[in-house]
Amino acid sequence: MLIKSPAKLNLFLYVTGRRDNGYHDLFTLMTCINLYDDIELTFLDPVEDAQKNIDPIELKSAAQENIQIECDNPNIPLDHSNLAFKAAALFNEHLSLVENIIAKKVAIQIKKRIPMGAGLGGGSSNAASVLKAMNSFYGSPFSVEQLMQMSSQIGADVPFFILGGAAIAEGVGEKLTPIHLPLKEQYVLLFYPGLHASTAEVYKNLDLGLTKPIKSNINCLLKIPDINQGFINVKGLMHNDLELSACALYPDIGLFRKELVDCLSKFDLLSEKLMMTGSGSTFFYIVSDYEKAQRCFNELSLKWRFTKREIFMTSFIN
């Protein structure tokens, strides 16, 4: 079974508070883009001596033992810390409680195109894609709502990828409001500096006091009824509270941003906002002029050819 696992962008991201448990409350608009990891699932022999209603600890262990994972990126972990592995194990754990379904061993092969530690949600997307694929293989024993609830145990962004498309996420990301964004005429340039940003460290480094002037606009944002009418109604809202934290924590990310501003000026592409997605380290620029976008892509692809930097030219998935 071959599946495509998409990346995401945060068109805006506001941090509205910090909880006692250390998690942060967000108000963010996420949307999928057509940059994909390729995942192949191969279902093998049925699990031997599959049992129903066994001890939960034994159930969790058994669910993990029947999963193999491979990836063409040597930096990706291949054990239980891999989110795709976690997703398959969690699915098997729930599946073992469903009557009349015999689980099979599964081999998962991942071909990575989405950079790691880039704010593009690659790991979360892989987890969601595996959950949806396994659910489809077994005849959809779980509803979309059940998959979303299941996926929330893996990571905050995983339920969004179960839903797909575009959505406003609130809370720690678990409250999702699907929206329709007519963005077919827009192109997205992604600029990856070749640096990994730790989501946990970026949030830890965040100074909530500096976000207060931005958060004062949240009540206005919540009342906007026409956010799904197109990019023109999103442009004025584009902001990422985590960008300052990421650039302070990783100075090279800040220097990369300054360099990008100069590059975009050269290509006459500074009419829109250059913004970081998620907790970094990738920046993106949305443009409607295909020729300008293509010229920028071609020249930076050549310039960065023998470096760790990457540029992608993508578009939105509606």
SEMIDO-761631 format. One record per atom (N, C-alpha, C, O): x negated, y, z. Coordinates in steps of 0.2 Angstrom, whole numbers, padded with zeros to 4 digits, always signed. Layout:
XYZ
...
! end
This chain:
-0004-0006+0000
+0000+0000+0000
-0004+0006+0000
-0008+0007+0005
-0004+0010-0005
-0008+0016-0006
-0004+0022-0004
+0002+0023-0006
-0006+0027+0000
-0003+0033+0002
-0007+0039+0002
-0014+0038+0003
-0004+0045+0002
-0008+0051+0002
-0007+0055+0008
-0001+0055+0010
-0012+0057+0012
-0011+0060+0018
-0013+0067+0017
-0019+0069+0017
-0008+0072+0018
-0010+0079+0016
-0013+0083+0022
-0012+0081+0028
-0016+0089+0020
-0019+0093+0025
-0013+0098+0026
-0008+0099+0023
-0014+0103+0031
-0009+0108+0033
-0013+0115+0034
-0019+0115+0035
-0009+0120+0033
-0011+0127+0035
-0007+0129+0041
-0001+0128+0041
-0010+0134+0045
-0006+0138+0049
-0005+0145+0046
-0010+0148+0046
+0001+0147+0044
+0001+0153+0041
+0001+0159+0046
-0001+0164+0044
+0004+0157+0052
+0002+0161+0058
+0002+0157+0064
+0005+0151+0064
-0002+0159+0069
-0002+0155+0075
-0003+0160+0081
-0008+0163+0081
+0002+0160+0085
+0002+0164+0091
+0002+0160+0097
+0006+0155+0098
-0003+0161+0102
-0003+0157+0108
+0001+0162+0113
-0001+0167+0115
+0006+0159+0115
+0011+0163+0120
+0010+0162+0127
+0013+0165+0131
+0006+0157+0129
+0005+0155+0136
+0001+0149+0137
+0000+0145+0133
-0001+0148+0144
-0005+0142+0146
-0001+0139+0151
+0001+0142+0156
+0000+0132+0151
+0003+0128+0156
-0002+0126+0161
-0008+0126+0160
+0001+0124+0167
-0003+0122+0172
-0007+0116+0171
-0012+0115+0174
-0005+0112+0166
-0008+0106+0164
-0014+0107+0159
-0018+0103+0157
-0015+0114+0157
-0020+0115+0153
-0018+0116+0146
-0022+0119+0142
-0012+0114+0144
-0010+0114+0137
-0007+0121+0136
-0006+0125+0140
-0007+0123+0129
-0005+0130+0128
+0001+0130+0124
+0003+0125+0120
+0006+0135+0125
+0012+0136+0121
+0010+0140+0115
+0006+0145+0115
+0013+0138+0109
+0012+0141+0103
+0018+0143+0099
+0024+0141+0101
+0017+0148+0095
+0023+0149+0090
+0019+0150+0083
+0015+0154+0082
+0020+0144+0079
+0016+0144+0073
+0020+0142+0067
+0025+0138+0068
+0018+0144+0061
+0021+0141+0055
+0016+0137+0052
+0011+0139+0049
+0018+0131+0051
+0013+0126+0047
+0017+0124+0041
+0023+0123+0040
+0012+0122+0036
+0015+0120+0030
+0010+0115+0026
+0004+0116+0027
+0012+0110+0023
+0007+0105+0020
+0005+0108+0013
+0008+0112+0010
-0001+0106+0012
-0004+0108+0005
-0007+0102+0002
-0008+0096+0005
-0008+0102-0005
-0010+0096-0009
-0017+0095-0009
-0020+0093-0014
-0020+0095-0003
-0027+0092-0002
-0026+0086+0002
-0023+0086+0008
-0028+0080+0000
-0026+0074+0003
-0032+0069+0004
-0037+0070+0001
-0031+0066+0010
-0035+0059+0011
-0031+0054+0008
-0025+0054+0008
-0035+0049+0005
-0032+0043+0002
-0032+0037+0007
-0038+0036+0010
-0027+0034+0009
-0026+0029+0013
-0023+0022+0010
-0018+0023+0007
-0027+0017+0011
-0024+0010+0009
-0023+0006+0015
-0027+0004+0019
-0017+0003+0015
-0015-0002+0020
-0014-0009+0017
-0011-0009+0012
-0018-0013+0020
-0017-0020+0017
-0014-0025+0023
-0018-0025+0028
-0009-0028+0022
-0006-0032+0027
-0008-0039+0026
-0007-0042+0021
-0011-0042+0031
-0014-0048+0031
-0009-0054+0034
-0003-0053+0034
-0012-0059+0037
-0009-0064+0040
-0004-0062+0046
-0006-0057+0049
+0001-0065+0047
+0005-0064+0053
+0001-0065+0059
-0003-0069+0060
+0003-0060+0064
-0001-0061+0071
+0001-0068+0074
+0007-0069+0074
-0004-0071+0076
-0003-0078+0079
+0000-0077+0086
-0002-0073+0090
+0005-0082+0087
+0008-0082+0094
+0011-0076+0096
+0010-0074+0102
+0014-0072+0091
+0017-0066+0093
+0022-0067+0098
+0027-0071+0097
+0022-0063+0103
+0027-0063+0109
+0031-0057+0110
+0028-0052+0108
+0037-0058+0112
+0041-0052+0113
+0042-0051+0121
+0041-0056+0124
+0042-0045+0123
+0044-0043+0130
+0038-0046+0135
+0040-0049+0140
+0032-0046+0132
+0026-0048+0137
+0024-0042+0141
+0027-0036+0140
+0020-0043+0146
+0017-0038+0150
+0015-0032+0146
+0011-0033+0141
+0016-0026+0148
+0014-0020+0144
+0007-0019+0143
+0005-0017+0137
+0003-0021+0148
-0004-0020+0147
-0007-0025+0142
-0011-0024+0137
-0004-0031+0142
-0006-0037+0137
-0003-0034+0130
-0006-0036+0125
+0003-0031+0130
+0006-0029+0124
+0001-0024+0120
+0000-0024+0114
-0001-0019+0124
-0006-0014+0121
-0012-0017+0119
-0014-0015+0113
-0015-0022+0122
-0021-0025+0120
-0020-0029+0114
-0024-0028+0109
-0014-0032+0113
-0013-0036+0108
-0012-0032+0101
-0013-0034+0096
-0008-0026+0103
-0007-0022+0097
-0013-0019+0094
-0013-0018+0088
-0019-0018+0098
-0025-0016+0095
-0029-0021+0092
-0033-0019+0087
-0029-0027+0094
-0033-0032+0092
-0032-0034+0084
-0036-0037+0081
-0026-0032+0081
-0024-0034+0075
-0025-0029+0070
-0022-0029+0065
-0030-0024+0071
-0031-0018+0067
-0038-0018+0065
-0042-0018+0069
-0039-0017+0058
-0046-0016+0056
-0046-0009+0052
-0041-0007+0049
-0051-0005+0053
-0051+0001+0050
-0058+0003+0047
-0063+0001+0050
-0058+0005+0041
-0064+0007+0037
-0063+0014+0035
-0058+0017+0033
-0069+0018+0034
-0069+0025+0031
-0075+0026+0027
-0080+0024+0029
-0075+0030+0022
-0081+0031+0018
-0085+0037+0021
-0090+0039+0019
-0082+0040+0026
-0086+0045+0030
-0089+0042+0036
-0085+0040+0040
-0096+0042+0036
-0099+0039+0042
-0098+0042+0049
-0099+0039+0054
-0096+0048+0048
-0094+0052+0055
-0088+0051+0058
-0086+0053+0063
-0083+0047+0054
-0077+0046+0057
-0077+0039+0061
-0080+0034+0059
-0075+0040+0068
-0075+0034+0072
-0070+0028+0069
-0065+0030+0066
-0072+0022+0070
-0068+0017+0068
-0065+0012+0074
-0063+0007+0073
-0065+0016+0080
-0062+0012+0085
-0055+0015+0087
-0052+0019+0084
-0053+0014+0094
-0047+0016+0096
-0047+0024+0097
-0041+0027+0098
-0052+0027+0096
-0052+0035+0096
-0050+0038+0090
-0048+0044+0089
-0050+0034+0084
-0048+0036+0078
-0040+0036+0078
-0037+0032+0080
-0037+0042+0076
-0030+0043+0076
-0026+0038+0072
-0020+0037+0074
-0029+0036+0066
-0025+0032+0062
-0025+0025+0066
-0020+0021+0065
-0030+0023+0069
-0030+0017+0073
-0025+0017+0078
-0021+0013+0080
-0025+0023+0082
-0020+0024+0087
-0013+0023+0085
-0009+0020+0088
-0012+0026+0079
-0005+0026+0076
-0003+0019+0075
+0003+0016+0076
-0008+0015+0071
-0006+0008+0070
-0005+0004+0076
+0000+0000+0076
-0009+0005+0081
-0008+0001+0087
-0002+0003+0091
+0002-0002+0093
+0000+0009+0091
+0006+0011+0094
+0012+0009+0090
+0017+0006+0093
+0012+0009+0084
+0017+0006+0080
+0018-0002+0081
+0024-0004+0082
+0013-0005+0081
+0013-0013+0083
+0016-0014+0090
+0019-0019+0091
+0014-0010+0094
+0016-0010+0101
+0024-0010+0101
+0027-0014+0105
+0027-0005+0098
+0034-0004+0097
+0037-0009+0093
+0043-0012+0095
+0034-0011+0088
+0037-0016+0084
+0038-0023+0087
+0042-0027+0086
+0033-0025+0092
+0033-0031+0095
+0040-0032+0100
+0041-0037+0102
+0043-0026+0101
+0049-0026+0105
+0055-0026+0100
+0061-0027+0103
+0054-0027+0094
+0060-0027+0089
+0061-0034+0087
+0057-0038+0085
+0067-0036+0088
+0069-0043+0086
+0069-0045+0079
+0070-0040+0075
+0067-0051+0077
+0067-0054+0070
+0062-0050+0066
+0063-0051+0060
+0057-0047+0068
+0052-0045+0064
+0045-0047+0067
+0043-0046+0073
+0041-0051+0063
+0035-0053+0065
+0029-0049+0062
+0029-0048+0056
+0025-0046+0066
+0020-0041+0064
+0014-0045+0061
+0013-0051+0062
+0011-0041+0056
+0005-0044+0053
-0001-0040+0054
+0000-0034+0056
-0006-0043+0054
-0013-0039+0055
-0013-0034+0049
-0011-0035+0043
-0016-0029+0050
-0017-0023+0045
-0024-0021+0045
-0027-0019+0050
-0026-0020+0039
-0033-0017+0037
-0031-0010+0034
-0028-0009+0029
-0035-0005+0037
-0034+0002+0035
-0040+0005+0032
-0045+0005+0035
-0040+0007+0026
-0046+0010+0022
-0044+0018+0021
-0039+0019+0018
-0049+0022+0023
-0048+0029+0023
-0053+0032+0018
-0059+0031+0020
-0051+0036+0013
-0056+0040+0009
-0054+0047+0011
-0049+0050+0009
-0059+0050+0014
-0059+0057+0016
-0060+0062+0011
-0065+0062+0008
-0056+0067+0011
-0057+0073+0007
-0056+0079+0012
-0059+0084+0011
-0052+0078+0017
-0050+0084+0021
-0056+0084+0026
-0058+0079+0030
-0060+0089+0027
-0066+0090+0031
-0063+0089+0039
-0058+0090+0040
-0068+0086+0042
-0067+0085+0050
-0068+0092+0053
-0072+0096+0051
-0064+0093+0059
-0065+0098+0063
-0064+0105+0059
-0068+0110+0061
-0060+0105+0055
-0059+0111+0050
-0052+0114+0051
-0051+0120+0048
-0048+0112+0056
-0042+0115+0057
-0036+0114+0052
-0031+0117+0052
-0038+0108+0048
-0033+0106+0043
-0029+0100+0044
-0025+0098+0040
-0030+0098+0050
-0025+0092+0053
-0027+0086+0050
-0022+0082+0050
-0032+0084+0047
-0034+0078+0044
-0032+0072+0048
-0029+0067+0046
-0035+0072+0054
-0034+0066+0058
-0026+0065+0060
-0024+0059+0060
-0023+0070+0062
-0016+0070+0063
-0012+0068+0057
-0007+0064+0058
-0014+0070+0052
-0010+0068+0045
-0011+0061+0044
-0007+0057+0042
-0017+0058+0045
-0019+0051+0044
-0014+0047+0049
-0012+0042+0047
-0014+0049+0055
-0010+0045+0060
-0002+0045+0058
+0001+0040+0058
+0000+0051+0056
+0007+0051+0053
+0008+0047+0047
+0014+0044+0046
+0004+0047+0042
+0004+0043+0036
+0004+0036+0038
+0008+0032+0034
+0000+0034+0042
+0000+0027+0044
+0007+0025+0047
+0009+0019+0046
+0009+0029+0052
+0016+0027+0055
+0021+0026+0050
+0025+0022+0050
+0022+0031+0045
+0027+0031+0040
+0026+0025+0035
+0031+0022+0033
+0020+0024+0033
+0019+0018+0029
+0020+0011+0032
+0024+0007+0029
+0018+0010+0038
+0020+0004+0042
+0028+0003+0043
+0030-0002+0042
+0031+0009+0044
+0038+0009+0045
+0041+0007+0039
+0046+0003+0039
+0039+0009+0033
+0042+0008+0027
+0041+0000+0025
+0045-0003+0023
+0035-0002+0027
+0033-0009+0025
+0038-0014+0029
+0039-0019+0026
+0039-0012+0035
+0043-0017+0039
+0051-0016+0038
+0055-0018+0042
+0053-0012+0033
+0060-0011+0032
+0063-0005+0036
+0069-0005+0037
+0059+0000+0038
+0061+0006+0042
+0065+0004+0048
+0071+0006+0049
+0062+0000+0053
+0065-0002+0059
+0066+0004+0064
+0070+0004+0068
+0062+0010+0062
+0063+0016+0066
+0065+0022+0062
+0063+0022+0056
+0069+0026+0065
+0071+0032+0062
+0066+0037+0062
+0061+0036+0065
+0067+0043+0058
+0062+0048+0058
+0061+0051+0065
+0056+0053+0067
+0067+0052+0068
+0067+0055+0075
+0063+0050+0079
+0059+0053+0084
+0064+0044+0079
+0060+0039+0083
+0052+0039+0081
+0048+0039+0086
+0051+0040+0075
+0044+0040+0073
+0041+0047+0076
+0035+0047+0078
+0044+0052+0076
+0042+0059+0078
+0041+0058+0086
+0036+0061+0088
+0045+0055+0089
+0045+0054+0096
+0039+0050+0098
+0035+0051+0103
+0038+0044+0094
+0032+0040+0095
+0026+0044+0094
+0021+0043+0097
+0026+0048+0088
+0019+0051+0086
+0017+0056+0091
+0011+0058+0091
+0022+0059+0095
+0020+0064+0100
+0015+0062+0105
+0012+0066+0108
+0015+0055+0106
+0010+0052+0110
+0003+0052+0108
-0002+0051+0112
+0002+0053+0101
-0005+0053+0098
-0008+0060+0098
-0014+0061+0100
-0004+0065+0096
-0007+0072+0096
-0001+0077+0094
+0004+0075+0092
-0003+0083+0096
+0003+0088+0095
+0005+0090+0088
+0011+0091+0087
+0000+0089+0083
+0002+0090+0076
+0005+0084+0073
+0008+0085+0067
+0005+0078+0075
+0007+0072+0072
+0014+0073+0070
+0016+0071+0065
+0019+0075+0075
+0026+0075+0073
+0027+0079+0067
+0032+0078+0063
+0023+0085+0066
+0024+0089+0060
+0023+0085+0054
+0027+0086+0049
+0018+0081+0054
+0016+0078+0048
+0021+0072+0046
+0022+0070+0041
+0025+0070+0052
+0030+0065+0050
+0036+0069+0047
+0039+0066+0042
+0037+0075+0049
+0042+0079+0046
+0040+0081+0039
+0044+0081+0034
+0034+0084+0038
+0032+0086+0032
+0034+0093+0030
+0038+0096+0033
+0032+0095+0024
+0035+0101+0021
+0032+0107+0025
+0026+0108+0026
+0037+0112+0028
+0035+0117+0032
+0039+0118+0038
+0045+0116+0037
+0037+0120+0043
+0041+0121+0049
+0038+0125+0054
+0031+0126+0054
+0042+0129+0058
+0039+0133+0064
+0039+0128+0070
+0044+0124+0071
+0033+0128+0073
+0032+0124+0079
+0031+0128+0085
+0028+0133+0085
+0035+0126+0090
+0035+0130+0097
+0033+0125+0102
+0032+0119+0101
+0032+0127+0108
+0030+0123+0114
+0022+0121+0113
+0019+0126+0111
+0021+0115+0114
+0014+0113+0112
+0014+0110+0105
+0009+0107+0103
+0019+0111+0101
+0020+0109+0094
+0025+0104+0093
+0027+0102+0088
+0029+0102+0099
+0034+0097+0099
+0041+0100+0096
+0045+0096+0094
+0042+0106+0097
+0048+0109+0095
+0048+0111+0088
+0044+0116+0086
+0051+0108+0083
+0050+0109+0076
+0056+0112+0073
+0061+0109+0074
+0056+0117+0069
+0061+0120+0065
+0060+0119+0058
+0056+0124+0056
+0062+0115+0054
+0060+0114+0047
+0063+0121+0043
+0068+0123+0045
+0059+0123+0039
+0061+0129+0034
+0059+0127+0027
+0055+0123+0026
+0062+0131+0023
+0060+0130+0016
+0056+0137+0013
+0059+0142+0014
+0050+0136+0011
+0046+0141+0009
+0045+0141+0001
+0041+0136-0001
+0048+0145-0003
+0047+0145-0010
+0040+0148-0012
+0040+0154-0013
+0035+0144-0012
+0028+0146-0013
+0025+0143-0019
+0019+0142-0019
+0029+0141-0024
+0026+0137-0029
+0022+0141-0034
+0017+0139-0037
+0023+0148-0034
+0018+0152-0038
+0012+0155-0034
+0008+0159-0037
+0011+0152-0028
+0005+0154-0025
-0001+0148-0025
+0001+0143-0025
-0007+0151-0025
-0013+0146-0025
-0016+0147-0018
-0016+0153-0016
-0020+0142-0016
-0023+0143-0009
-0030+0141-0010
-0032+0136-0013
-0035+0146-0009
-0042+0144-0009
-0044+0143-0001
-0043+0147+0003
-0047+0137+0000
-0049+0135+0006
-0057+0135+0006
-0060+0133+0002
-0060+0138+0012
-0067+0139+0012
-0069+0136+0019
-0067+0138+0024
-0073+0130+0018
-0075+0126+0024
-0083+0128+0025
-0086+0127+0020
-0085+0130+0030
-0092+0132+0031
-0097+0127+0033
-0103+0128+0034
-0094+0120+0033
-0098+0115+0034
-0100+0114+0042
-0104+0110+0044
-0096+0117+0046
-0096+0117+0053
-0090+0114+0056
-0084+0116+0054
-0091+0110+0061
-0085+0107+0065
-0083+0112+0071
-0088+0114+0074
-0077+0113+0072
-0075+0117+0078
-0071+0112+0082
-0066+0109+0080
-0073+0112+0089
-0069+0108+0094
-0063+0112+0096
-0063+0117+0098
-0057+0109+0094
-0050+0112+0096
-0050+0113+0104
-0048+0118+0106
-0052+0108+0108
-0052+0109+0115
-0056+0115+0117
-0054+0119+0121
-0062+0115+0114
-0067+0121+0116
-0064+0128+0114
-0065+0133+0118
-0061+0128+0108
-0058+0134+0106
-0053+0137+0110
-0052+0143+0112
-0048+0132+0112
-0043+0134+0117
-0046+0136+0123
-0043+0141+0126
-0051+0132+0126
-0054+0134+0132
-0057+0141+0132
-0057+0144+0138
-0060+0143+0127
-0063+0149+0126
-0058+0155+0125
-0061+0161+0125
-0052+0153+0124
-0047+0159+0122
-0046+0163+0128
-0045+0161+0134
-0046+0170+0127
-0044+0175+0132
-0037+0177+0130
-0036+0181+0126
-0032+0174+0134
-0025+0176+0133
-0024+0183+0134
-0019+0186+0131
-0028+0187+0138
-0027+0194+0138
-0027+0198+0132
-0024+0203+0131
-0032+0195+0128
-0033+0199+0121
-0027+0197+0116
-0027+0201+0111
-0023+0192+0118
-0017+0191+0113
-0011+0194+0115
-0006+0194+0111
-0011+0198+0120
-0005+0201+0123
-0002+0206+0118
+0004+0206+0117
-0006+0210+0114
-0003+0215+0110
+0001+0211+0104
+0006+0214+0101
-0002+0206+0102
+0001+0202+0097
+0007+0198+0099
+0012+0198+0096
+0007+0195+0105
+0013+0192+0108
+0019+0196+0109
+0024+0194+0109
+0018+0203+0109
+0023+0207+0110
+0028+0207+0104
+0034+0209+0105
+0025+0205+0099
+0030+0204+0092
+0034+0198+0092
+0038+0197+0087
+0033+0193+0097
+0036+0187+0096
+0043+0187+0096
+0047+0184+0092
+0046+0191+0100
+0054+0192+0100
+0056+0194+0093
+0061+0192+0091
+0052+0199+0090
+0054+0201+0084
+0054+0195+0079
+0058+0194+0074
+0048+0191+0079
+0047+0186+0074
+0053+0181+0075
+0056+0178+0070
+0055+0179+0081
+0061+0175+0082
+0067+0177+0079
+0071+0173+0077
+0068+0183+0078
+0074+0186+0075
+0074+0186+0068
+0080+0188+0065
+0069+0185+0065
+0069+0186+0057
+0072+0181+0054
+0070+0175+0054
+0078+0182+0051
+0082+0177+0048
+0080+0175+0041
+0082+0169+0038
+0075+0179+0038
+0074+0178+0031
+0066+0175+0030
+0064+0176+0025
+0064+0172+0035
+0057+0170+0034
+0056+0164+0029
+0050+0163+0026
+0061+0161+0027
+0061+0156+0022
+0063+0159+0015
+0064+0155+0010
+0063+0165+0014
+0064+0168+0008
+0058+0169+0003
+0059+0171-0002
+0052+0168+0006
+0046+0168+0002
+0040+0171+0005
+0041+0173+0011
+0035+0171+0002
+0028+0173+0005
+0028+0180+0007
+0025+0182+0012
+0032+0184+0003
+0032+0191+0005
+0035+0193+0012
+0033+0198+0015
+0039+0188+0015
+0041+0189+0022
+0037+0186+0027
+0038+0187+0033
+0032+0182+0024
+0027+0179+0029
+0021+0183+0030
+0017+0183+0035
+0019+0187+0024
+0012+0191+0024
+0011+0195+0030
+0006+0195+0033
+0016+0199+0032
+0015+0203+0038
+0015+0200+0044
+0013+0203+0049
+0016+0194+0045
+0016+0190+0051
+0009+0186+0052
+0008+0183+0057
+0005+0186+0046
-0001+0181+0046
-0006+0184+0051
-0009+0189+0051
-0007+0180+0056
-0012+0181+0061
-0013+0174+0065
-0009+0170+0065
-0019+0174+0067
-0021+0168+0071
-0025+0170+0078
-0030+0172+0078
-0022+0169+0083
-0024+0170+0090
-0031+0167+0091
-0035+0169+0096
-0032+0161+0088
-0038+0157+0089
-0044+0159+0086
-0050+0157+0087
-0043+0164+0081
-0049+0165+0076
-0054+0169+0080
-0060+0167+0079
-0053+0174+0085
-0058+0177+0088
-0061+0172+0093
-0067+0173+0094
-0058+0168+0096
-0061+0163+0101
-0066+0159+0097
-0071+0157+0099
-0064+0156+0091
-0068+0152+0087
-0074+0155+0085
-0080+0152+0085
-0074+0162+0082
-0079+0165+0080
-0084+0167+0086
-0090+0167+0085
-0081+0168+0092
-0086+0170+0097
-0089+0163+0100
-0095+0164+0102
-0086+0158+0100
-0089+0151+0102
-0094+0149+0097
-0099+0146+0099
-0092+0150+0090
-0097+0147+0085
-0099+0153+0081
-0095+0155+0076
-0104+0157+0082
-0106+0163+0079
-0107+0162+0071
-0105+0167+0067
-0109+0156+0069
-0109+0155+0062
-0103+0155+0058
-0103+0157+0052
-0097+0154+0062
-0091+0154+0059
-0089+0162+0057
-0086+0163+0052
-0091+0166+0062
-0090+0173+0061
-0094+0176+0056
-0091+0180+0052
-0100+0174+0055
-0104+0176+0050
-0102+0173+0043
-0102+0177+0038
-0099+0167+0043
-0096+0165+0037
-0090+0169+0035
-0090+0170+0029
-0086+0171+0039
-0081+0175+0038
-0083+0182+0034
-0080+0184+0030
-0088+0185+0037
-0090+0191+0035
-0093+0190+0027
-0092+0194+0023
-0096+0185+0026
-0099+0183+0020
-0093+0182+0015
-0094+0184+0009
-0088+0179+0017
-0082+0178+0013
-0079+0184+0011
-0076+0185+0005
-0078+0189+0015
-0075+0196+0014
-0079+0199+0008
-0076+0202+0003
-0086+0198+0008
-0090+0201+0003
-0089+0197-0004
-0088+0200-0009
-0088+0191-0003
-0087+0187-0009
-0080+0188-0013
-0079+0189-0019
-0075+0189-0008
-0068+0190-0011
-0068+0197-0014
-0064+0198-0019
-0072+0202-0011
-0072+0209-0014
-0075+0209-0021
-0073+0212-0025
-0080+0204-0022
-0083+0204-0028
-0078+0201-0034
-0078+0203-0039
-0074+0197-0031
-0069+0194-0036
-0062+0198-0036
-0057+0195-0039
-0062+0204-0033
-0056+0208-0033
-0050+0204-0030
-0045+0204-0032
-0052+0201-0024
-0047+0197-0020
-0046+0199-0013
-0046+0194-0009
-0046+0205-0012
-0045+0207-0005
-0038+0211-0004
-0037+0214+0001
-0033+0210-0008
-0027+0213-0008
-0023+0209-0002
-0018+0212+0001
-0024+0202-0001
-0021+0198+0004
-0026+0197+0010
-0031+0199+0010
-0023+0194+0015
-0027+0193+0021
-0031+0186+0021
-0028+0181+0019
-0037+0187+0023
-0041+0181+0024
-0040+0178+0031
-0041+0182+0035
-0038+0172+0032
-0037+0170+0038
-0039+0163+0040
-0040+0159+0035
-0041+0162+0046
-0043+0155+0048
-0036+0151+0050
-0031+0153+0052
-0037+0144+0048
-0031+0140+0050
-0033+0136+0056
-0039+0134+0057
-0028+0134+0060
-0028+0131+0066
-0034+0133+0071
-0034+0139+0072
-0038+0129+0074
-0043+0131+0078
-0050+0131+0074
-0055+0132+0077
-0049+0132+0068
-0055+0132+0064
-0058+0126+0062
-0056+0121+0065
-0063+0126+0057
-0067+0131+0055
-0066+0134+0048
-0069+0138+0046
-0060+0131+0045
-0059+0133+0038
-0055+0140+0038
-0050+0141+0042
-0057+0144+0033
-0053+0150+0031
-0049+0149+0025
-0051+0145+0021
-0043+0152+0024
-0040+0152+0018
-0037+0159+0015
-0037+0163+0019
-0036+0159+0009
-0034+0165+0005
-0029+0163+0000
-0030+0158-0004
-0023+0166+0001
-0017+0165-0004
-0017+0170-0009
-0017+0176-0008
-0017+0167-0015
-0017+0172-0021
-0012+0169-0027
-0011+0163-0028
-0009+0174-0030
-0005+0172-0036
-0008+0172-0042
-0005+0170-0047
-0014+0176-0043
-0017+0176-0049
-0022+0170-0050
-0027+0169-0047
-0020+0166-0055
-0023+0159-0056
-0030+0160-0058
-0035+0157-0056
-0031+0165-0063
-0038+0166-0066
-0043+0169-0061
-0048+0166-0061
-0041+0173-0057
-0045+0176-0052
-0047+0170-0047
-0053+0169-0045
-0042+0166-0045
-0043+0161-0040
-0048+0155-0043
-0052+0153-0040
-0047+0154-0050
-0051+0149-0053
-0058+0151-0054
-0063+0148-0053
-0059+0158-0055
-0066+0161-0056
-0069+0160-0049
-0075+0158-0049
-0066+0162-0044
-0069+0162-0037
-0071+0154-0035
-0076+0153-0033
-0066+0150-0037
-0068+0143-0036
-0074+0140-0039
-0078+0137-0037
-0074+0142-0046
-0079+0139-0050
-0086+0142-0048
-0091+0138-0047
-0087+0149-0046
-0093+0152-0044
-0095+0149-0037
-0101+0148-0036
-0091+0149-0032
-0093+0146-0026
-0094+0139-0026
-0099+0137-0022
-0091+0135-0030
-0092+0128-0031
-0100+0127-0033
-0103+0123-0030
-0102+0131-0038
-0108+0131-0040
-0114+0133-0035
-0119+0130-0034
-0112+0139-0032
-0116+0142-0027
-0117+0137-0021
-0123+0137-0018
-0112+0133-0019
-0112+0129-0013
-0114+0122-0014
-0113+0118-0010
-0116+0121-0020
-0116+0114-0023
-0121+0109-0019
-0119+0104-0017
-0126+0112-0016
-0131+0108-0012
-0131+0110-0005
-0136+0109-0002
-0125+0112-0003
-0125+0114+0004
-0119+0110+0007
-0116+0106+0004
-0118+0111+0014
-0112+0107+0017
-0106+0111+0017
-0100+0109+0018
-0106+0117+0014
-0100+0121+0013
-0096+0118+0007
-0099+0115+0002
-0090+0119+0007
-0085+0117+0002
-0080+0122+0001
-0077+0126+0005
-0077+0122-0005
-0072+0126-0007
-0067+0122-0011
-0068+0117-0015
-0060+0123-0009
-0055+0119-0012
-0050+0124-0015
-0048+0129-0012
-0047+0122-0021
-0042+0126-0024
-0035+0122-0023
-0035+0116-0027
-0031+0124-0019
-0025+0120-0018
-0018+0124-0019
-0019+0129-0021
-0013+0120-0018
-0006+0124-0018
-0002+0121-0012
-0004+0116-0009
+0004+0124-0011
+0009+0121-0006
+0013+0116-0009
+0014+0115-0014
+0015+0111-0004
+0019+0106-0005
+0026+0108-0003
+0027+0109+0003
+0031+0109-0007
+0038+0111-0005
+0042+0105-0004
+0048+0105-0002
! end
